[in-house]
Amino acid sequence: MRTGLGAHGYLTKNSLLTELVHGLTTVAGGRPFLGSAIGLALLRRYYTTSSVVGDAARATLGPSKGETEVLSLVADGLTNAEIASKLFTSKRTIETHRQNIMDKTHTRNTAALIKLAVRQGLLPE
């Protein structure tokens, strides 16, 4: 996704069609877009090099232990079904945890959630 003025969005070749369409729509609307795989990779890199923040941000938003665990697995790139399998629970439970986290953080999608998690240190190291 490029314009004559440089790149305004980035997706990996493994992106799903729905993310591609969302990315194109976002960039066409004049807003930048970063694919979720890129955001997740940046998040992993950030947490392997930074030990700052964390407790204060976690205390402020107060995600439960289950929500924190789900957020960590989302950041690892797992789908809701994969997380459910890994935690021996239902996909619906994972969806509920994920929605609760997004409600608490006032984020609208996974990319925004990951961006906030990086900024505020919401993930365990």
All heavy atoms as an XYZ file, in Angstrom:
934
protein
N       0.844     -1.164      0.000
C       0.000      0.000      0.000
C       0.897      1.237      0.000
O       1.461      1.583      1.021
C      -0.885     -0.020      1.249
C      -1.829     -1.187      1.269
S      -3.003     -1.173      2.609
C      -1.932     -1.433      4.010
N       1.015      1.864     -1.148
C       1.873      3.035     -1.272
C       1.142      4.135     -2.015
O       0.291      3.883     -2.842
C       3.152      2.688     -2.015
C       4.050      1.743     -1.250
C       5.358      1.485     -1.956
N       6.142      2.670     -2.215
C       6.953      3.260     -1.328
N       7.034      2.795     -0.129
N       7.671      4.309     -1.656
N       1.527      5.341     -1.683
C       1.071      6.480     -2.465
C       2.321      7.143     -3.011
O       3.433      6.727     -2.717
C       0.300      7.492     -1.590
O       1.220      8.108     -0.692
C      -0.812      6.829     -0.824
N       2.185      8.202     -3.767
C       3.341      8.915     -4.286
C       4.170      9.563     -3.197
O       5.280     10.000     -3.437
N       3.659      9.621     -1.984
C       4.349     10.289     -0.883
C       5.018      9.323      0.081
O       5.501      9.737      1.119
C       3.356     11.173     -0.119
C       2.670     12.251     -0.961
C       1.604     12.958     -0.150
C       3.685     13.240     -1.489
N       5.048      8.065     -0.226
C       5.671      7.090      0.661
C       4.649      6.095      1.186
O       3.460      6.175      0.893
N       5.129      5.155      1.978
C       4.254      4.109      2.504
C       3.418      4.647      3.666
O       3.919      5.347      4.535
C       5.095      2.931      2.978
N       2.137      4.312      3.669
C       1.238      4.717      4.749
C       0.657      3.500      5.449
O      -0.090      3.640      6.410
C       0.105      5.590      4.207
C       0.593      6.903      3.705
N       0.792      7.982      4.529
C       0.959      7.297      2.462
C       1.239      8.997      3.816
N       1.362      8.603      2.554
N       0.986      2.321      4.954
C       0.496      1.101      5.560
C       1.442     -0.036      5.257
O       2.211      0.021      4.285
N       1.407     -1.056      6.108
C       2.282     -2.194      5.884
C       1.594     -3.459      6.359
O       1.058     -3.513      7.468
C       3.602     -2.007      6.629
C       4.615     -3.045      6.245
C       5.440     -2.873      5.136
C       4.731     -4.224      6.970
C       6.359     -3.845      4.763
C       5.649     -5.199      6.607
C       6.451     -5.001      5.509
O       7.358     -5.955      5.139
N       1.614     -4.465      5.523
C       1.088     -5.789      5.836
C       2.120     -6.829      5.412
O       2.907     -6.587      4.502
C      -0.198     -6.051      5.050
C      -1.419     -5.245      5.427
C      -2.472     -5.358      4.343
C      -1.972     -5.737      6.742
N       2.081     -7.973      6.037
C       2.932     -9.064      5.594
C       2.194     -9.851      4.515
O       0.974     -9.749      4.385
C       3.292    -10.023      6.757
O       2.092    -10.619      7.245
C       4.000     -9.275      7.875
N       2.935    -10.644      3.767
C       2.298    -11.421      2.695
C       1.386    -12.512      3.253
O       0.567    -13.058      2.533
C       3.353    -12.018      1.761
C       4.263    -13.038      2.410
C       5.288    -13.534      1.409
C       6.223    -14.541      2.043
N       7.233    -14.998      1.106
N       1.487    -12.810      4.537
C       0.639    -13.827      5.158
C      -0.656    -13.248      5.723
O      -1.437    -13.973      6.325
C       1.397    -14.523      6.288
C       2.633    -15.221      5.794
O       2.735    -15.544      4.616
N       3.580    -15.443      6.675
N      -0.894    -11.955      5.548
C      -2.095    -11.312      6.090
C      -3.349    -11.916      5.479
O      -3.376    -12.282      4.303
C      -2.065     -9.814      5.811
O      -0.979     -9.207      6.448
N      -4.379    -11.984      6.289
C      -5.661    -12.490      5.810
C      -6.325    -11.444      4.919
O      -6.045    -10.245      5.021
C      -6.581    -12.809      6.993
C      -6.103    -13.898      7.930
C      -7.054    -14.019      9.120
C      -6.012    -15.224      7.193
N      -7.224    -11.895      4.072
C      -7.934    -11.005      3.164
C      -8.671     -9.914      3.941
O      -8.670     -8.753      3.534
C      -8.910    -11.801      2.291
C      -9.738    -10.982      1.297
C      -8.827    -10.236      0.319
C     -10.701    -11.886      0.551
N      -9.281    -10.263      5.064
C     -10.022     -9.261      5.842
C      -9.099     -8.160      6.344
O      -9.480     -6.985      6.349
C     -10.743     -9.909      7.038
O      -9.796    -10.654      7.807
C     -11.861    -10.814      6.582
N      -7.878     -8.522      6.752
C      -6.934     -7.507      7.220
C      -6.457     -6.654      6.044
O      -6.280     -5.439      6.179
C      -5.746     -8.153      7.937
C      -4.841     -7.128      8.580
C      -3.758     -7.732      9.452
O      -3.263     -8.845      9.145
O      -3.391     -7.074     10.442
N      -6.261     -7.262      4.890
C      -5.868     -6.521      3.691
C      -6.926     -5.478      3.333
O      -6.617     -4.313      3.097
C      -5.648     -7.476      2.514
C      -5.404     -6.825      1.150
C      -4.109     -6.015      1.151
C      -5.375     -7.882      0.063
N      -8.183     -5.904      3.320
C      -9.279     -4.990      2.995
C      -9.345     -3.861      4.025
O      -9.475     -2.687      3.670
C     -10.628     -5.750      2.907
C     -11.796     -4.791      2.809
C     -10.607     -6.718      1.728
N      -9.228     -4.215      5.307
C      -9.257     -3.194      6.362
C      -8.084     -2.224      6.199
O      -8.251     -1.009      6.335
C      -9.225     -3.850      7.745
C      -9.239     -2.883      8.869
N     -10.308     -2.053      9.142
C      -8.294     -2.588      9.783
C     -10.026     -1.298     10.174
N      -8.805     -1.600     10.593
N      -6.912     -2.746      5.905
C      -5.732     -1.906      5.699
C      -5.897     -0.955      4.537
O      -5.590      0.241      4.633
N      -6.394     -1.467      3.423
C      -6.621     -0.619      2.245
C      -7.648      0.477      2.529
O      -7.463      1.636      2.156
C      -7.077     -1.475      1.058
C      -6.004     -2.368      0.431
C      -6.626     -3.346     -0.556
C      -4.944     -1.522     -0.235
N      -8.714      0.105      3.212
C      -9.749      1.077      3.560
C      -9.196      2.155      4.488
O      -9.478      3.345      4.320
C     -10.939      0.358      4.234
O     -11.409     -0.669      3.362
C     -12.065      1.322      4.546
N      -8.409      1.728      5.457
C      -7.822      2.667      6.413
C      -6.896      3.656      5.718
O      -6.991      4.869      5.921
C      -7.053      1.887      7.507
O      -7.967      1.014      8.170
C      -6.421      2.828      8.518
N      -5.994      3.150      4.882
C      -5.048      4.016      4.170
C      -5.791      4.919      3.176
O      -5.481      6.105      3.062
C      -3.955      3.178      3.468
C      -3.107      4.037      2.545
C      -3.074      2.499      4.514
N      -6.781      4.369      2.495
C      -7.571      5.172      1.560
C      -8.292      6.306      2.281
O      -8.535      7.367      1.710
C      -8.576      4.295      0.816
N      -8.598      6.087      3.562
C      -9.250      7.109      4.373
C      -8.273      8.131      4.941
O      -8.649      8.980      5.738
N      -6.997      7.993      4.572
C      -6.007      8.975      5.012
C      -5.342      8.671      6.337
O      -4.648      9.509      6.901
N      -5.545      7.456      6.855
C      -4.939      7.079      8.132
C      -3.867      6.015      7.907
O      -3.979      5.217      6.985
C      -6.013      6.541      9.072
C      -7.056      7.600      9.440
C      -8.182      7.055     10.312
N      -8.754      5.799      9.851
C      -9.724      5.679      8.971
N     -10.252      6.730      8.402
N     -10.193      4.487      8.634
N      -2.841      5.989      8.738
C      -1.810      4.959      8.596
C      -2.325      3.610      9.089
O      -3.267      3.545      9.883
C      -0.680      5.468      9.488
C      -1.352      6.321     10.505
C      -2.546      6.939      9.805
N      -1.723      2.542      8.595
C      -2.132      1.197      9.015
C      -0.908      0.312      9.151
O      -0.038      0.287      8.291
C      -3.087      0.572      7.984
C      -3.576     -0.786      8.391
C      -4.635     -0.915      9.270
C      -2.964     -1.933      7.929
C      -5.092     -2.157      9.669
C      -3.402     -3.183      8.311
C      -4.467     -3.297      9.187
N      -0.856     -0.428     10.234
C       0.213     -1.384     10.494
C      -0.443     -2.729     10.756
O      -1.270     -2.847     11.662
C       1.029     -0.942     11.716
C       2.218     -1.799     12.109
C       3.277     -1.739     11.010
C       2.802     -1.291     13.405
N      -0.103     -3.725      9.964
C      -0.699     -5.047     10.118
C      -0.423     -5.649     11.480
O       0.584     -5.349     12.126
N      -1.324     -6.503     11.939
C      -1.217     -7.069     13.281
C       0.054     -7.897     13.465
O       0.652     -7.885     14.541
C      -2.448     -7.905     13.615
O      -2.604     -8.960     12.691
N       0.508     -8.592     12.425
C       1.734     -9.391     12.555
C       2.942     -8.500     12.844
O       3.821     -8.860     13.628
C       1.981    -10.209     11.288
N       2.960     -7.324     12.241
C       4.054     -6.383     12.475
C       3.976     -5.857     13.898
O       4.977     -5.779     14.609
C       3.990     -5.201     11.469
C       3.973     -5.699     10.037
C       5.130     -4.222     11.713
C       5.134     -6.558      9.660
N       2.774     -5.487     14.326
C       2.586     -4.999     15.692
C       2.995     -6.034     16.726
O       3.639     -5.712     17.727
N       2.636     -7.282     16.470
C       3.002     -8.351     17.400
C       4.516     -8.559     17.447
O       5.100     -8.762     18.508
C       2.297     -9.653     17.000
C       0.780     -9.630     17.142
C       0.176    -10.879     16.501
C       0.364     -9.507     18.590
N       5.158     -8.491     16.288
C       6.620     -8.635     16.251
C       7.294     -7.492     17.004
O       8.259     -7.708     17.750
C       7.109     -8.688     14.806
N       6.780     -6.283     16.822
C       7.334     -5.134     17.553
C       7.132     -5.286     19.057
O       8.015     -4.953     19.850
C       6.691     -3.835     17.063
C       7.081     -3.389     15.663
C       6.222     -2.205     15.228
C       8.555     -3.030     15.608
N       5.967     -5.787     19.429
C       5.681     -5.997     20.840
C       6.652     -7.005     21.452
O       7.218     -6.778     22.524
C       4.247     -6.488     21.006
C       3.788     -6.726     22.427
C       3.768     -5.418     23.206
C       2.398     -7.338     22.414
N       6.865     -8.127     20.761
C       7.814     -9.135     21.266
C       9.204     -8.537     21.409
O       9.881     -8.743     22.404
C       7.859    -10.332     20.327
C       6.817    -11.362     20.635
C       7.086    -12.651     19.860
N       5.866    -13.090     19.223
C       5.409    -12.707     18.042
N       6.075    -11.876     17.316
N       4.284    -13.167     17.573
N       9.619     -7.778     20.422
C      10.947     -7.157     20.458
C      11.056     -6.168     21.623
O      12.047     -6.127     22.324
C      11.238     -6.459     19.147
C      12.574     -5.779     19.156
C      12.909     -5.183     17.818
N      14.311     -5.420     17.616
C      14.891     -5.583     16.490
N      14.196     -5.578     15.401
N      16.175     -5.768     16.412
N      10.016     -5.375     21.812
C      10.000     -4.402     22.900
C      10.165     -5.096     24.248
O      10.924     -4.669     25.097
C       8.703     -3.598     22.872
C       8.565     -2.644     24.030
C       9.184     -1.401     23.996
C       7.811     -2.973     25.145
C       9.062     -0.524     25.042
C       7.689     -2.100     26.197
C       8.312     -0.874     26.147
O       8.188     -0.011     27.192
N       9.434     -6.184     24.435
C       9.477     -6.859     25.727
C      10.726     -7.702     25.945
O      11.010     -8.094     27.059
C       8.206     -7.667     25.958
C       7.172     -6.755     26.557
C       6.220     -6.148     25.768
C       7.213     -6.429     27.900
C       5.322     -5.267     26.303
C       6.320     -5.544     28.440
C       5.376     -4.967     27.641
O       4.496     -4.086     28.169
N      11.460     -7.975     24.911
C      12.722     -8.685     25.123
C      13.850     -7.706     25.409
O      14.899     -8.098     25.890
C      13.109     -9.546     23.899
O      13.204     -8.715     22.748
C      12.115    -10.657     23.678
N      13.627     -6.415     25.132
C      14.678     -5.416     25.357
C      14.348     -4.429     26.460
O      15.191     -3.639     26.839
C      14.963     -4.622     24.065
O      13.777     -3.946     23.665
C      15.450     -5.529     22.959
N      13.126     -4.439     26.990
C      12.736     -3.452     27.989
C      12.205     -4.118     29.244
O      11.404     -5.029     29.189
C      11.654     -2.540     27.412
O      11.171     -1.684     28.406
N      12.658     -3.638     30.380
C      12.135     -4.158     31.638
C      11.476     -3.049     32.447
O      11.172     -3.219     33.612
C      13.265     -4.794     32.455
O      14.241     -3.817     32.753
N      11.274     -1.914     31.812
C      10.668     -0.788     32.492
C       9.148     -0.937     32.496
O       8.620     -1.833     31.884
C      11.024      0.547     31.776
C      11.123      1.691     32.764
C      12.291      0.439     30.985
N       8.438     -0.038     33.136
C       6.980     -0.013     33.278
C       6.426     -1.315     33.810
O       7.144     -2.082     34.425
C       6.261      0.427     31.969
C       6.560      1.850     31.675
C       6.599     -0.449     30.795
N       5.165     -1.563     33.648
C       4.592     -2.836     34.052
C       3.605     -2.748     35.175
O       2.419     -2.675     34.948
N       4.075     -2.793     36.418
C       3.181     -2.897     37.565
C       2.206     -1.736     37.686
O       1.030     -1.938     37.961
C       3.991     -3.034     38.855
C       4.760     -4.343     38.889
O       4.342     -5.284     38.188
O       5.769     -4.413     39.604
N       2.673     -0.505     37.486
C       1.800      0.658     37.622
C       0.671      0.616     36.599
O      -0.491      0.835     36.927
C       2.600      1.945     37.469
N       1.007      0.317     35.355
C      -0.014      0.261     34.311
C      -0.973     -0.894     34.564
O      -2.178     -0.750     34.387
C       0.639      0.102     32.942
N      -0.457     -2.044     34.982
C      -1.332     -3.181     35.275
C      -2.296     -2.849     36.400
O      -3.467     -3.194     36.360
C      -0.498     -4.416     35.646
C      -0.073     -5.216     34.460
C       0.590     -6.520     34.870
N       1.715     -6.746     34.011
C       2.969     -6.453     34.289
N       3.292     -5.952     35.439
N       3.918     -6.671     33.419
N      -1.791     -2.154     37.436
C      -2.636     -1.793     38.571
C      -3.711     -0.790     38.156
O      -4.833     -0.840     38.638
C      -1.783     -1.224     39.694
N      -3.376      0.120     37.259
C      -4.312      1.153     36.821
C      -5.505      0.548     36.094
O      -6.643      0.866     36.390
C      -3.612      2.159     35.888
O      -2.494      2.704     36.576
C      -4.546      3.261     35.478
N      -5.246     -0.317     35.132
C      -6.333     -0.891     34.348
C      -6.895     -2.158     34.974
O      -8.006     -2.548     34.677
C      -5.857     -1.191     32.924
C      -5.546      0.050     32.103
C      -4.923     -0.343     30.785
C      -6.782      0.883     31.886
N      -6.122     -2.788     35.788
C      -6.578     -3.942     36.530
C      -7.030     -5.142     35.738
O      -8.057     -5.721     36.051
N      -6.292     -5.556     34.695
C      -6.711     -6.789     34.018
C      -6.571     -7.977     34.965
O      -5.637     -8.036     35.760
C      -5.754     -6.902     32.834
C      -4.573     -6.078     33.194
C      -5.070     -5.012     34.130
N      -7.509     -8.883     34.878
C      -7.447    -10.073     35.720
C      -6.275    -10.951     35.276
O      -5.687    -10.735     34.209
C      -8.750    -10.859     35.590
O      -8.837    -11.459     34.310
N      -5.990    -11.960     36.076
C      -4.911    -12.887     35.729
C      -5.209    -13.570     34.390
O      -4.341    -13.691     33.537
C      -4.746    -13.935     36.832
C      -3.640    -14.921     36.567
C      -3.529    -15.957     37.681
C      -2.467    -16.987     37.327
N      -2.450    -18.104     38.259
N      -6.457    -14.000     34.206
C      -6.849    -14.657     32.958
C      -6.742    -13.721     31.765
O      -6.285    -14.108     30.689
N      -7.153    -12.460     31.954
C      -7.060    -11.492     30.871
C      -5.609    -11.213     30.504
O      -5.261    -11.115     29.331
C      -7.764    -10.187     31.275
C      -9.260    -10.326     31.370
C      -9.940     -9.166     32.065
O      -9.235     -8.264     32.593
O     -11.172     -9.158     32.103
N      -4.757    -11.109     31.521
C      -3.332    -10.877     31.272
C      -2.723    -12.046     30.508
O      -1.932    -11.856     29.580
C      -2.576    -10.653     32.599
O      -3.165     -9.542     33.274
C      -1.110    -10.386     32.364
N      -3.110    -13.255     30.881
C      -2.610    -14.447     30.196
C      -3.074    -14.470     28.743
O      -2.291    -14.747     27.831
C      -3.078    -15.702     30.931
C      -2.426    -16.970     30.466
C      -2.729    -18.158     31.365
O      -3.726    -18.121     32.116
O      -1.965    -19.128     31.303
N      -4.328    -14.135     28.512
C      -4.864    -14.092     27.150
C      -4.156    -13.008     26.350
O      -3.745    -13.230     25.202
C      -6.398    -13.865     27.161
C      -6.911    -13.528     25.762
C      -7.106    -15.097     27.703
N      -3.964    -11.823     26.942
C      -3.270    -10.738     26.257
C      -1.864    -11.162     25.847
O      -1.418    -10.892     24.738
C      -3.213     -9.495     27.151
C      -2.502     -8.272     26.579
C      -3.133     -7.834     25.266
C      -2.516     -7.141     27.591
N      -1.181    -11.857     26.721
C       0.163    -12.330     26.418
C       0.160    -13.294     25.236
O       1.014    -13.213     24.347
C       0.758    -13.012     27.657
O       2.039    -13.494     27.387
N      -0.814    -14.181     25.195
C      -0.901    -15.146     24.097
C      -1.346    -14.489     22.798
O      -0.899    -14.878     21.711
C      -1.826    -16.309     24.483
C      -1.290    -17.182     25.630
C      -2.359    -18.152     26.120
C      -0.027    -17.912     25.211
N      -2.189    -13.468     22.887
C      -2.555    -12.684     21.700
C      -1.298    -12.032     21.148
O      -1.043    -12.038     19.944
C      -3.624    -11.619     22.036
C      -3.770    -10.615     20.898
C      -4.965    -12.284     22.340
N      -0.483    -11.479     22.045
C       0.768    -10.835     21.628
C       1.733    -11.834     21.000
O       2.567    -11.459     20.173
C       1.431    -10.147     22.819
N       1.614    -13.104     21.366
C       2.445    -14.142     20.756
C       1.920    -14.560     19.382
O       2.515    -15.393     18.717
C       2.509    -15.375     21.666
C       3.392    -15.158     22.875
O       4.233    -14.239     22.846
O       3.232    -15.913     23.860
N       0.762    -14.004     18.997
C       0.217    -14.274     17.672
C      -0.765    -15.423     17.593
O      -1.148    -15.838     16.500
N      -1.215    -15.947     18.737
C      -2.155    -17.061     18.723
C      -3.575    -16.580     18.446
O      -3.957    -15.478     18.839
C      -2.128    -17.797     20.069
C      -1.052    -18.861     20.251
C       0.324    -18.245     20.266
C      -1.289    -19.641     21.527
N      -4.360    -17.419     17.788
C      -5.768    -17.125     17.543
C      -6.566    -17.467     18.797
O      -6.067    -18.143     19.702
C      -6.317    -17.967     16.377
O      -6.292    -19.349     16.766
C      -5.513    -17.753     15.104
N      -7.823    -17.026     18.829
C      -8.683    -17.357     19.969
C      -8.797    -18.874     20.151
O      -8.750    -19.381     21.264
C     -10.074    -16.750     19.793
C     -10.072    -15.251     19.974
O      -9.115    -14.678     20.500
N     -11.136    -14.601     19.552
N      -8.950    -19.603     19.053
C      -9.070    -21.060     19.128
C      -7.787    -21.693     19.675
O      -7.838    -22.615     20.499
C      -9.412    -21.633     17.760
N      -6.641    -21.203     19.231
C      -5.360    -21.729     19.720
C      -5.167    -21.431     21.194
O      -4.680    -22.276     21.954
C      -4.201    -21.148     18.907
C      -4.167    -21.633     17.474
C      -3.208    -20.839     16.598
O      -2.952    -19.658     16.867
O      -2.718    -21.429     15.607
N      -5.560    -20.232     21.611
C      -5.446    -19.857     23.028
C      -6.356    -20.740     23.871
O      -5.956    -21.236     24.921
C      -5.779    -18.365     23.226
C      -4.742    -17.487     22.526
C      -5.848    -18.021     24.716
C      -5.116    -16.015     22.450
N      -7.585    -20.945     23.392
C      -8.540    -21.791     24.119
C      -7.985    -23.194     24.296
O      -8.058    -23.781     25.382
C      -9.873    -21.836     23.376
N      -7.402    -23.734     23.248
C      -6.822    -25.070     23.319
C      -5.661    -25.111     24.315
O      -5.556    -26.024     25.129
C      -6.348    -25.500     21.935
O      -5.719    -26.750     21.993
N      -4.819    -24.104     24.264
C      -3.655    -24.049     25.139
C      -4.051    -23.908     26.611
O      -3.402    -24.463     27.497
C      -2.755    -22.890     24.722
C      -1.464    -22.803     25.499
C      -0.540    -21.744     24.917
C       0.754    -21.733     25.660
N       1.878    -22.174     24.884
N      -5.126    -23.165     26.880
C      -5.561    -22.924     28.258
C      -6.658    -23.882     28.715
O      -7.204    -23.732     29.796
C      -6.045    -21.473     28.410
C      -5.014    -20.385     28.135
C      -5.625    -19.006     28.326
C      -3.791    -20.559     29.033
N      -6.985    -24.852     27.863
C      -8.003    -25.851     28.187
C      -9.335    -25.207     28.568
O      -9.941    -25.521     29.595
C      -7.523    -26.784     29.306
C      -6.228    -27.459     28.998
C      -5.044    -27.010     29.575
C      -6.175    -28.521     28.107
C      -3.838    -27.614     29.288
C      -4.966    -29.133     27.809
C      -3.796    -28.677     28.401
N      -9.779    -24.284     27.737
C     -11.052    -23.612     27.968
C     -11.752    -23.434     26.631
O     -11.250    -23.876     25.597
C     -10.833    -22.252     28.687
O     -12.088    -21.733     29.084
C     -10.100    -21.255     27.820
N     -12.903    -22.796     26.644
C     -13.647    -22.624     25.390
C     -13.195    -21.374     24.644
O     -12.675    -20.425     25.234
C     -15.145    -22.523     25.681
O     -15.448    -21.266     26.262
N     -13.427    -21.404     23.347
C     -13.112    -20.245     22.511
C     -13.932    -19.047     22.975
O     -13.462    -17.913     22.976
C     -13.406    -20.584     21.045
C     -13.048    -19.485     20.081
C     -13.342    -19.917     18.647
C     -13.234    -18.742     17.707
N     -13.716    -19.074     16.376
N     -15.159    -19.280     23.406
C     -16.038    -18.208     23.881
C     -15.446    -17.529     25.125
O     -15.526    -16.304     25.256
C     -17.429    -18.764     24.189
C     -18.402    -17.731     24.666
C     -18.749    -16.761     23.536
N     -19.556    -15.695     24.073
C     -19.359    -14.416     23.838
N     -18.394    -14.016     23.057
N     -20.142    -13.513     24.370
N     -14.862    -18.298     26.028
C     -14.225    -17.722     27.218
C     -13.083    -16.805     26.815
O     -12.932    -15.705     27.350
C     -13.708    -18.840     28.151
O     -14.827    -19.623     28.583
C     -12.969    -18.275     29.344
N     -12.301    -17.235     25.837
C     -11.180    -16.420     25.355
C     -11.714    -15.146     24.709
O     -11.190    -14.052     24.949
C     -10.306    -17.217     24.361
C      -9.739    -18.475     25.031
C      -9.197    -16.339     23.800
C      -9.002    -18.240     26.340
N     -12.763    -15.277     23.909
C     -13.365    -14.101     23.286
C     -13.862    -13.108     24.340
O     -13.709    -11.895     24.192
C     -14.515    -14.517     22.369
C     -14.048    -15.259     21.134
C     -15.180    -15.955     20.375
O     -16.342    -15.955     20.864
O     -14.899    -16.499     19.298
N     -14.427    -13.629     25.426
C     -14.904    -12.774     26.517
C     -13.742    -12.060     27.195
O     -13.802    -10.849     27.433
C     -15.693    -13.604     27.550
O     -16.827    -14.192     26.902
C     -16.153    -12.735     28.716
N     -12.674    -12.807     27.502
C     -11.485    -12.178     28.106
C     -10.946    -11.080     27.189
O     -10.636     -9.979     27.632
C     -10.380    -13.208     28.349
C     -10.553    -14.011     29.597
N     -10.898    -13.471     30.805
C     -10.382    -15.339     29.814
C     -10.954    -14.418     31.717
N     -10.647    -15.567     31.145
N     -10.841    -11.401     25.926
C     -10.296    -10.442     24.954
C     -11.167     -9.192     24.878
O     -10.668     -8.072     24.857
C     -10.197    -11.123     23.599
C      -9.323    -10.433     22.617
C      -9.113    -11.357     21.434
N      -8.282    -10.735     20.434
C      -7.598    -11.381     19.537
N      -7.629    -12.698     19.514
N      -6.882    -10.746     18.659
N     -12.484     -9.379     24.847
C     -13.399     -8.239     24.792
C     -13.321     -7.420     26.081
O     -13.346     -6.190     26.043
C     -14.837     -8.698     24.547
C     -15.781     -7.543     24.292
C     -15.356     -6.705     23.086
O     -15.131     -7.222     22.001
N     -15.232     -5.396     23.273
N     -13.204     -8.080     27.227
C     -13.067     -7.366     28.499
C     -11.811     -6.501     28.511
O     -11.834     -5.364     28.989
C     -13.036     -8.341     29.684
C     -14.385     -8.958     29.959
O     -15.414     -8.453     29.527
N     -14.383    -10.066     30.669
N     -10.717     -7.035     27.989
C      -9.467     -6.272     27.929
C      -9.665     -5.055     27.026
O      -9.265     -3.941     27.374
C      -8.306     -7.139     27.378
C      -8.024     -8.323     28.294
C      -7.046     -6.294     27.200
C      -7.161     -9.391     27.645
N     -10.292     -5.267     25.880
C     -10.501     -4.164     24.940
C     -11.440     -3.113     25.543
O     -11.237     -1.909     25.366
C     -11.002     -4.695     23.608
C      -9.920     -5.501     22.894
S     -10.461     -6.330     21.392
C     -10.604     -4.947     20.290
N     -12.452     -3.553     26.296
C     -13.350     -2.611     26.962
C     -12.601     -1.799     28.018
O     -12.756     -0.581     28.108
C     -14.521     -3.346     27.621
C     -15.502     -3.928     26.615
O     -15.449     -3.538     25.421
O     -16.305     -4.790     27.015
N     -11.779     -2.467     28.816
C     -11.022     -1.792     29.871
C     -10.019     -0.791     29.301
O      -9.753      0.235     29.911
C     -10.270     -2.805     30.735
C     -11.150     -3.588     31.670
C     -10.336     -4.569     32.494
C     -11.214     -5.359     33.418
N     -10.428     -6.311     34.248
N      -9.452     -1.120     28.149
C      -8.427     -0.261     27.563
C      -8.999      0.700     26.515
O      -8.261      1.514     25.961
C      -7.318     -1.107     26.909
O      -7.905     -1.947     25.905
C      -6.591     -1.946     27.932
N     -10.295      0.595     26.253
C     -10.971      1.438     25.261
C     -10.309      1.317     23.887
O     -10.124      2.307     23.189
C     -11.012      2.897     25.715
C     -11.630      3.078     27.051
N     -12.980      2.940     27.269
C     -11.077      3.349     28.257
C     -13.239      3.126     28.550
N     -12.101      3.375     29.171
N      -9.938      0.102     23.511
C      -9.366     -0.144     22.188
C     -10.420     -0.795     21.309
O     -11.327     -1.450     21.805
C      -8.107     -1.029     22.264
O      -8.414     -2.222     22.980
C      -6.967     -0.301     22.956
N     -10.280     -0.614     19.987
C     -11.292     -1.115     19.051
C     -10.869     -2.358     18.298
O     -11.698     -3.018     17.682
C     -11.661     -0.026     18.061
C     -12.364      1.124     18.723
C     -12.690      2.247     17.808
N     -12.663      1.884     16.398
C     -13.043      2.661     15.434
N     -13.481      3.853     15.697
N     -12.973      2.271     14.171
N      -9.569     -2.661     18.299
C      -9.122     -3.834     17.555
C      -7.812     -4.340     18.160
O      -7.242     -3.710     19.050
C      -8.973     -3.524     16.057
C      -8.055     -2.351     15.802
O      -6.984     -2.245     16.398
N      -8.458     -1.469     14.908
N      -7.353     -5.461     17.668
C      -6.152     -6.089     18.219
C      -4.918     -5.218     18.042
O      -4.103     -5.104     18.954
C      -5.922     -7.464     17.559
O      -7.078     -8.273     17.802
C      -4.709     -8.161     18.146
N      -4.792     -4.578     16.890
C      -3.622     -3.729     16.656
C      -3.558     -2.599     17.687
O      -2.497     -2.320     18.257
C      -3.646     -3.166     15.244
N      -4.699     -1.966     17.952
C      -4.730     -0.882     18.939
C      -4.456     -1.420     20.341
O      -3.767     -0.778     21.146
C      -6.082     -0.171     18.903
N      -4.954     -2.608     20.641
C      -4.719     -3.224     21.940
C      -3.236     -3.505     22.145
O      -2.667     -3.195     23.199
C      -5.522     -4.526     22.061
C      -5.334     -5.321     23.339
C      -5.757     -4.502     24.554
C      -6.124     -6.614     23.269
N      -2.580     -4.062     21.146
C      -1.157     -4.374     21.241
C      -0.347     -3.086     21.380
O       0.585     -2.999     22.177
C      -0.691     -5.196     20.019
C      -1.422     -6.539     19.973
C       0.808     -5.404     20.040
C      -1.322     -7.380     21.224
N      -0.709     -2.072     20.620
C      -0.015     -0.784     20.700
C      -0.106     -0.227     22.117
O       0.892      0.225     22.689
C      -0.631      0.191     19.695
C       0.040      1.532     19.634
C      -0.624      2.393     18.556
C      -0.026      3.763     18.479
N      -0.695      4.576     17.444
N      -1.295     -0.265     22.707
C      -1.476      0.220     24.069
C      -0.704     -0.638     25.067
O      -0.074     -0.127     25.990
C      -2.951      0.242     24.440
C      -3.233      0.727     25.858
C      -3.059      2.238     25.923
C      -4.618      0.337     26.283
N      -0.749     -1.943     24.862
C      -0.047     -2.851     25.777
C       1.446     -2.554     25.784
O       2.095     -2.578     26.827
C      -0.305     -4.305     25.370
N       2.000     -2.251     24.624
C       3.425     -1.893     24.537
C       3.687     -0.598     25.289
O       4.602     -0.506     26.095
C       3.872     -1.749     23.065
C       5.229     -1.097     22.972
C       3.898     -3.104     22.397
N       2.864      0.393     25.019
C       3.070      1.704     25.648
C       2.949      1.670     27.165
O       3.626      2.388     27.866
C       2.071      2.720     25.099
C       2.386      3.194     23.725
C       1.442      4.281     23.339
N       1.755      4.773     22.010
C       0.926      5.466     21.275
N      -0.265      5.767     21.721
N       1.293      5.874     20.083
N       2.023      0.855     27.661
C       1.728      0.899     29.089
C       2.235     -0.302     29.871
O       1.973     -0.410     31.063
C       0.228      1.071     29.295
C      -0.260      2.344     28.643
C      -1.489      2.893     29.315
O      -2.035      2.316     30.220
N      -1.929      4.034     28.844
N       2.959     -1.184     29.223
C       3.555     -2.307     29.940
C       2.544     -3.257     30.546
O       2.704     -3.704     31.677
N       1.522     -3.573     29.802
C       0.452     -4.432     30.333
C       0.755     -5.921     30.266
O      -0.008     -6.720     30.759
C      -0.849     -4.162     29.570
C      -1.421     -2.755     29.744
C      -2.655     -2.586     28.868
C      -1.754     -2.496     31.192
N       1.860     -6.290     29.649
C       2.175     -7.699     29.500
C       3.237     -8.141     30.488
O       4.196     -7.400     30.742
C       2.659     -7.994     28.072
C       1.605     -7.777     26.996
C       2.233     -7.936     25.631
C       0.476     -8.755     27.171
N       3.097     -9.350     31.015
C       4.161     -9.871     31.885
C       5.392    -10.187     31.054
O       5.291    -10.458     29.871
C       3.546    -11.164     32.455
C       2.534    -11.570     31.442
C       2.026    -10.293     30.815
N       6.532    -10.127     31.689
C       7.778    -10.390     30.951
C       8.101    -11.860     30.966
O       7.672    -12.617     31.717
C       8.908     -9.611     31.562
C       8.632     -8.122     31.373
C       9.829     -7.267     31.716
O      10.965     -7.742     31.525
O       9.606     -6.156     32.152
